[in-house]
Amino acid sequence: MEITPAAEAASSDKPFTFTAAETIRVGKKLAWHTGKSAWIFTTSFLILVVPLIIQLHREESMIAMEQEQLGVLSSSPAAPAAAPAAAAEVSQ
């Protein structure tokens, strides 16, 4: 079995061209769909990604604050040792 092209397709030797109206219609459709896609992407980004970025920033600042507090506590070893001695004097 052999597949042969249709007779009218074989006889069509003219190149495919757009008219001005078709070009304008396609351009408008492309602009419309590009705008819709941009709107969907932007709103999805704002709803899904921006809260994640804010939460990660909060987490990062909390870690930095905890490290700063641990640094302050570990740099002055005399302060924790003095606290139990002061508590012993108060109880006497």
C-alpha positions as CSV (number, residue, x, y, z in Angstrom):
1,M,0.0,0.0,0.0
2,E,1.4,3.3,-1.0
3,I,0.4,6.7,0.3
4,T,0.0,9.4,-2.3
5,P,-0.5,13.1,-1.7
6,A,-3.9,14.7,-2.5
7,A,-4.2,16.1,-6.0
8,E,-5.0,19.6,-4.8
9,A,-2.1,19.8,-2.5
10,A,0.3,18.8,-5.3
11,S,-1.1,21.4,-7.6
12,S,-0.7,24.3,-5.1
13,D,2.6,25.9,-6.0
14,K,2.0,29.4,-4.6
15,P,3.8,30.4,-1.4
16,F,1.9,30.8,1.8
17,T,1.5,34.5,2.6
18,F,-0.4,36.5,5.3
19,T,-2.6,39.4,4.5
20,A,-2.3,42.6,6.5
21,A,-5.5,41.8,8.4
22,E,-4.3,38.3,9.3
23,T,-1.0,39.7,10.5
24,I,-2.8,42.2,12.7
25,R,-5.2,39.6,14.1
26,V,-2.3,37.2,14.9
27,G,-0.4,40.1,16.6
28,K,-3.4,41.1,18.7
29,K,-3.9,37.4,19.7
30,L,-0.2,37.1,20.6
31,A,-0.3,40.3,22.7
32,W,-3.5,39.2,24.5
33,H,-2.1,35.8,25.4
34,T,1.2,37.2,26.4
35,G,-0.6,39.7,28.7
36,K,-2.7,36.9,30.2
37,S,0.4,34.7,30.8
38,A,2.2,37.6,32.4
39,W,-0.7,38.3,34.7
40,I,-1.0,34.7,35.8
41,F,2.7,34.4,36.4
42,T,2.9,37.6,38.4
43,T,-0.1,36.8,40.6
44,S,1.1,33.3,41.2
45,F,4.6,34.6,42.1
46,L,3.1,37.1,44.6
47,I,0.8,34.5,46.2
48,L,3.3,31.5,46.3
49,V,6.8,32.8,46.3
50,V,6.8,36.2,48.1
51,P,5.5,34.7,51.4
52,L,8.2,32.0,51.2
53,I,10.9,34.7,50.7
54,I,9.6,36.7,53.7
55,Q,9.6,33.6,55.9
56,L,13.1,32.6,54.9
57,H,14.3,36.2,55.7
58,R,12.7,36.0,59.2
59,E,14.3,32.6,59.8
60,E,17.7,34.0,58.7
61,S,17.4,36.9,61.1
62,M,16.3,34.7,64.0
63,I,19.4,32.5,63.4
64,A,21.6,35.5,63.3
65,M,20.0,36.8,66.6
66,E,20.5,33.5,68.3
67,Q,24.1,33.3,67.2
68,E,24.7,36.8,68.5
69,Q,23.1,35.9,71.9
70,L,25.2,32.7,72.1
71,G,28.3,34.8,71.3
72,V,27.5,37.2,74.1
73,L,27.0,34.3,76.6
74,S,30.1,32.5,75.6
75,S,32.4,35.5,75.7
76,S,31.8,36.3,79.4
77,P,32.4,33.1,81.4
78,A,32.6,34.9,84.7
79,A,29.0,36.1,84.6
80,P,27.4,32.6,84.9
81,A,29.8,31.5,87.7
82,A,29.0,34.7,89.7
83,A,25.3,34.1,89.6
84,P,25.2,30.9,91.7
85,A,27.6,32.5,94.3
86,A,25.2,35.5,94.5
87,A,22.3,33.2,95.0
88,A,24.1,31.3,97.8
89,E,24.8,34.6,99.6
90,V,21.1,35.6,99.4
91,S,19.9,32.3,100.8
92,Q,22.2,32.7,103.9
